[in-house]
């Protein structure tokens, strides 16, 4: 824009500000950040007026104070160049800068609990076939997945800083849109601040055996209360146990087929699955997972061999399908891992609690339970997509629900 166009837009913004229009804040902030006012030729008074109006429109919330401080410092640099210059106005801006700086420090201190007073962190000790992947690479991929999926654009972020004041119905005005999943703290915390289990290969679950993925396929008969592993013999379904041919039509609604691809995560390593001339390394681990997969009623149980030890007196482990699994046409099971069943008394469990660090620890496996959503015939989940989520929680004996009047 040339000077005349820029000045016309500036006057339009200031008019919106005087009217306290909801769209003023995000539009003004983007204009300030994207425009070199000196190069355009704006007078210092024009710049100062827009910056001060933007400060007034900011939501009065601690997480906006950093932006407020940025705008105040900009106003302080401008005020001496304007005809508004006077000691009282300069002093007021400087006091606001000091006050906002102090409020930022208070806010940051409150959000950063003192390390000396913090309780000892609970240990969640894991045994897995690929620790580098499940404990490190997968968590990075999960964070990147959710940030890319729900991350806010520059314009969407700008709208978050402003609120309050009168509103009018403007569903098509993108400048006032701010109700996005990525703007909701609890929504994003359930994703980016959680521990996710995923696989380094694609997974396909379907009602029919058509177009399986390249690393192999398994079939199951699954319904509530009963499931059975199946195989193929001369184009017909048979028992996986003894090969008996079964009279099950391929359109039976209780059939479910699981297939997997080769490994697609380039950094994945599993030393126990080195591959052979018959089975290349990129197929060995997916086939191992596929072969040990089982079923529980209508759910496929993808056995990850992910084992956790934890102090059940201090923490329980909530496991459930990843938050966005439904978008792929799947539902995940859920469960709560609490104290192991007399692990230190039953001989078959003793080896799991025989090491010094295991004293007093409970343990269990996190297996991934998946089923097709009602009405879904096929679901394909790409590699490095969160499948199951692990949330450490307080045991029920360590908290109490109560009404505010009882507090």
JOMO-V525771 format. One record per residue. RES is the residue in one letter. PSI is psi in whole degrees, -180 to 180 (999 if undefined). BURIAL is b if it has 16 or more other ideal C-beta (glycine too) atoms within 10 Angstrom, else e. Layout:
# JOMO-V525771
res->RES psi->PSI burial->BURIAL
res->RES psi->PSI burial->BURIAL
This chain:
# JOMO-V525771
res->X psi->143 burial->e
res->X psi->-177 burial->e
res->X psi->-43 burial->e
res->X psi->-44 burial->e
res->X psi->-42 burial->e
res->X psi->-41 burial->b
res->X psi->-37 burial->b
res->X psi->-41 burial->e
res->X psi->-38 burial->e
res->X psi->-46 burial->b
res->X psi->-36 burial->e
res->X psi->-44 burial->e
res->X psi->-44 burial->b
res->X psi->-32 burial->b
res->X psi->-42 burial->e
res->X psi->-40 burial->b
res->X psi->-43 burial->b
res->X psi->-35 burial->e
res->X psi->-5 burial->e
res->X psi->42 burial->e
res->X psi->143 burial->b
res->X psi->-33 burial->b
res->X psi->-14 burial->b
res->X psi->-51 burial->b
res->X psi->-60 burial->b
res->X psi->-35 burial->b
res->X psi->-42 burial->b
res->X psi->-42 burial->b
res->X psi->-45 burial->b
res->X psi->-38 burial->b
res->X psi->-41 burial->b
res->X psi->-43 burial->b
res->X psi->-26 burial->e
res->X psi->-6 burial->e
res->X psi->132 burial->b
res->X psi->95 burial->e
res->X psi->-38 burial->b
res->X psi->-40 burial->e
res->X psi->-37 burial->e
res->X psi->-37 burial->b
res->X psi->19 burial->e
res->X psi->143 burial->b
res->X psi->150 burial->e
res->X psi->-36 burial->b
res->X psi->-39 burial->e
res->X psi->-44 burial->b
res->X psi->-46 burial->b
res->X psi->-42 burial->b
res->X psi->-43 burial->b
res->X psi->-42 burial->b
res->X psi->-44 burial->b
res->X psi->-38 burial->b
res->X psi->-36 burial->b
res->X psi->-41 burial->b
res->X psi->-42 burial->b
res->X psi->-29 burial->e
res->X psi->-13 burial->b
res->X psi->142 burial->b
res->X psi->139 burial->e
res->X psi->71 burial->e
res->X psi->143 burial->e
res->X psi->-36 burial->e
res->X psi->-6 burial->e
res->X psi->-4 burial->b
res->X psi->-34 burial->b
res->X psi->-44 burial->e
res->X psi->-40 burial->b
res->X psi->-42 burial->b
res->X psi->-39 burial->b
res->X psi->-45 burial->e
res->X psi->-38 burial->b
res->X psi->-42 burial->b
res->X psi->-37 burial->e
res->X psi->-41 burial->b
res->X psi->-38 burial->b
res->X psi->-36 burial->b
res->X psi->-30 burial->e
res->X psi->-32 burial->b
res->X psi->-36 burial->b
res->X psi->-17 burial->e
res->X psi->-6 burial->e
res->X psi->168 burial->b
res->X psi->-7 burial->e
res->X psi->-7 burial->e
res->X psi->124 burial->e
res->X psi->153 burial->e
res->X psi->-36 burial->e
res->X psi->-45 burial->e
res->X psi->-44 burial->e
res->X psi->-44 burial->e
res->X psi->-39 burial->e
res->X psi->-43 burial->e
res->X psi->-42 burial->b
res->X psi->-37 burial->e
res->X psi->-39 burial->e
res->X psi->-36 burial->b
res->X psi->-46 burial->b
res->X psi->-43 burial->e
res->X psi->-45 burial->e
res->X psi->-39 burial->b
res->X psi->-44 burial->e
res->X psi->-39 burial->e
res->X psi->-36 burial->e
res->X psi->-43 burial->b
res->X psi->-43 burial->e
res->X psi->-44 burial->e
res->X psi->-46 burial->e
res->X psi->-39 burial->e
res->X psi->-39 burial->e
res->X psi->-33 burial->e
res->X psi->-6 burial->e
res->X psi->89 burial->e
res->X psi->143 burial->e
res->X psi->130 burial->e
res->X psi->-32 burial->e
res->X psi->-29 burial->e
res->X psi->-10 burial->e
res->X psi->139 burial->e
res->X psi->159 burial->e
res->X psi->136 burial->e
res->X psi->139 burial->e
res->X psi->138 burial->e
res->X psi->130 burial->e
res->X psi->102 burial->e
res->X psi->131 burial->e
res->X psi->139 burial->b
res->X psi->125 burial->e
res->X psi->159 burial->b
res->X psi->-24 burial->b
res->X psi->74 burial->b
res->X psi->-38 burial->e
res->X psi->-38 burial->e
res->X psi->-57 burial->b
res->X psi->-35 burial->b
res->X psi->-19 burial->e
res->X psi->-67 burial->e
res->X psi->-46 burial->b
res->X psi->-38 burial->b
res->X psi->-38 burial->b
res->X psi->-42 burial->e
res->X psi->-36 burial->b
res->X psi->-46 burial->b
res->X psi->-45 burial->e
res->X psi->-38 burial->e
res->X psi->-49 burial->b
res->X psi->-35 burial->b
res->X psi->-38 burial->e
res->X psi->-37 burial->e
res->X psi->-40 burial->e
res->X psi->1 burial->b
res->X psi->143 burial->e
res->X psi->143 burial->b
res->X psi->171 burial->e
res->X psi->-43 burial->e
res->X psi->-40 burial->e
res->X psi->-36 burial->b
res->X psi->-39 burial->b
res->X psi->-42 burial->b
res->X psi->-24 burial->b
res->X psi->-22 burial->b
res->X psi->-6 burial->b
res->X psi->144 burial->b
res->X psi->179 burial->b
res->X psi->177 burial->e
res->X psi->172 burial->e
res->X psi->148 burial->e
res->X psi->157 burial->e
res->X psi->164 burial->e
res->X psi->110 burial->e
res->X psi->62 burial->e
res->X psi->-21 burial->e
res->X psi->1 burial->e
res->X psi->100 burial->e
res->X psi->-19 burial->e
res->X psi->-22 burial->b
res->X psi->3 burial->b
res->X psi->122 burial->e
res->X psi->7 burial->b
res->X psi->73 burial->e
res->X psi->151 burial->b
res->X psi->-40 burial->e
res->X psi->-13 burial->b
res->X psi->-6 burial->e
res->X psi->114 burial->e
res->X psi->-53 burial->e
res->X psi->-39 burial->e
res->X psi->-48 burial->e
res->X psi->-34 burial->b
res->X psi->-35 burial->e
res->X psi->-14 burial->b
res->X psi->-55 burial->b
res->X psi->-19 burial->b
res->X psi->25 burial->e
res->X psi->168 burial->b
res->X psi->124 burial->b
res->X psi->140 burial->b
res->X psi->135 burial->b
res->X psi->180 burial->b
res->X psi->150 burial->b
res->X psi->16 burial->b
res->X psi->161 burial->b
res->X psi->152 burial->b
res->X psi->135 burial->b
res->X psi->128 burial->b
res->X psi->129 burial->b
res->X psi->166 burial->b
res->X psi->-17 burial->b
res->X psi->156 burial->e
res->X psi->15 burial->e
res->X psi->140 burial->e
res->X psi->59 burial->e
res->X psi->158 burial->b
res->X psi->165 burial->b
res->X psi->-15 burial->e
res->X psi->-10 burial->b
res->X psi->165 burial->b
res->X psi->145 burial->b
res->X psi->155 burial->b
res->X psi->149 burial->b
res->X psi->150 burial->b
res->X psi->119 burial->b
res->X psi->129 burial->b
res->X psi->169 burial->e
res->X psi->122 burial->e
res->X psi->-13 burial->e
res->X psi->141 burial->e
res->X psi->160 burial->b
res->X psi->133 burial->b
res->X psi->140 burial->e
res->X psi->158 burial->b
res->X psi->-177 burial->b
res->X psi->137 burial->e
res->X psi->114 burial->e
res->X psi->44 burial->e
res->X psi->4 burial->e
res->X psi->158 burial->e
res->X psi->142 burial->b
res->X psi->170 burial->b
res->X psi->132 burial->e
res->X psi->-18 burial->e
res->X psi->-51 burial->e
res->X psi->4 burial->e
res->X psi->4 burial->e
res->X psi->129 burial->e
res->X psi->132 burial->e
res->X psi->139 burial->e
res->X psi->74 burial->e
res->X psi->116 burial->b
res->X psi->148 burial->e
res->X psi->-11 burial->e
res->X psi->14 burial->e
res->X psi->128 burial->e
res->X psi->-11 burial->e
res->X psi->-1 burial->e
res->X psi->144 burial->b
res->X psi->137 burial->b
res->X psi->133 burial->b
res->X psi->128 burial->b
res->X psi->157 burial->b
res->X psi->157 burial->b
res->X psi->178 burial->b
res->X psi->168 burial->b
res->X psi->131 burial->b
res->X psi->-13 burial->e
res->X psi->115 burial->b
res->X psi->-26 burial->e
res->X psi->2 burial->e
res->X psi->134 burial->b
res->X psi->134 burial->e
res->X psi->94 burial->b
res->X psi->-28 burial->e
res->X psi->-6 burial->e
res->X psi->72 burial->b
res->X psi->-13 burial->e
res->X psi->163 burial->e
res->X psi->171 burial->e
res->X psi->-33 burial->e
res->X psi->-37 burial->e
res->X psi->104 burial->b
res->X psi->157 burial->e
res->X psi->-34 burial->e
res->X psi->-11 burial->b
res->X psi->-18 burial->b
res->X psi->-51 burial->b
res->X psi->-45 burial->b
res->X psi->-39 burial->b
res->X psi->-34 burial->b
res->X psi->-44 burial->b
res->X psi->-43 burial->b
res->X psi->-43 burial->b
res->X psi->-32 burial->e
res->X psi->0 burial->e
res->X psi->139 burial->b
res->X psi->-163 burial->e
res->X psi->154 burial->b
res->X psi->101 burial->e
res->X psi->-129 burial->e
res->X psi->0 burial->b
res->X psi->135 burial->b
res->X psi->135 burial->b
res->X psi->100 burial->b
res->X psi->109 burial->b
res->X psi->110 burial->b
res->X psi->-9 burial->b
res->X psi->36 burial->b
res->X psi->107 burial->b
res->X psi->134 burial->e
res->X psi->133 burial->b
res->X psi->140 burial->b
res->X psi->159 burial->b
res->X psi->100 burial->e
res->X psi->-15 burial->b
res->X psi->-19 burial->e
res->X psi->-25 burial->e
res->X psi->145 burial->b
res->X psi->165 burial->b
res->X psi->111 burial->b
res->X psi->127 burial->e
res->X psi->136 burial->b
res->X psi->165 burial->b
res->X psi->144 burial->b
res->X psi->149 burial->b
res->X psi->-33 burial->b
res->X psi->18 burial->b
res->X psi->-32 burial->b
res->X psi->-27 burial->e
res->X psi->-19 burial->e
res->X psi->5 burial->b
res->X psi->20 burial->b
res->X psi->157 burial->b
res->X psi->146 burial->b
res->X psi->148 burial->b
res->X psi->175 burial->b
res->X psi->157 burial->e
res->X psi->166 burial->e
res->X psi->122 burial->e
res->X psi->119 burial->b
res->X psi->-147 burial->b
res->X psi->137 burial->b
res->X psi->157 burial->b
res->X psi->91 burial->e
res->X psi->48 burial->e
res->X psi->-34 burial->b
res->X psi->-2 burial->e
res->X psi->-26 burial->e
res->X psi->123 burial->e
res->X psi->-40 burial->e
res->X psi->-15 burial->e
res->X psi->-10 burial->e
res->X psi->-38 burial->e
res->X psi->-20 burial->e
res->X psi->-10 burial->b
res->X psi->27 burial->b
res->X psi->-18 burial->e
res->X psi->152 burial->e
res->X psi->-41 burial->e
res->X psi->-15 burial->e
res->X psi->-4 burial->b
res->X psi->124 burial->e
res->X psi->3 burial->e
res->X psi->141 burial->b
res->X psi->169 burial->b
res->X psi->160 burial->b
res->X psi->167 burial->b
res->X psi->145 burial->e
res->X psi->103 burial->b
res->X psi->148 burial->b
res->X psi->117 burial->b
res->X psi->120 burial->b
res->X psi->146 burial->b
res->X psi->156 burial->b
res->X psi->141 burial->b
res->X psi->155 burial->e
res->X psi->130 burial->e
res->X psi->-4 burial->e
res->X psi->130 burial->b
res->X psi->-32 burial->e
res->X psi->137 burial->e
res->X psi->129 burial->b
res->X psi->123 burial->b
res->X psi->117 burial->b
res->X psi->158 burial->e
res->X psi->155 burial->b
res->X psi->26 burial->b
res->X psi->128 burial->b
res->X psi->129 burial->b
res->X psi->-44 burial->b
res->X psi->147 burial->b
res->X psi->139 burial->b
res->X psi->121 burial->b
res->X psi->113 burial->e
res->X psi->135 burial->b
res->X psi->168 burial->e
res->X psi->139 burial->e
res->X psi->154 burial->e
res->X psi->-29 burial->e
res->X psi->-8 burial->e
res->X psi->8 burial->e
res->X psi->166 burial->e
res->X psi->132 burial->e
res->X psi->137 burial->e
res->X psi->152 burial->e
res->X psi->151 burial->e
res->X psi->-33 burial->e
res->X psi->-19 burial->e
res->X psi->-8 burial->e
res->X psi->999 burial->e
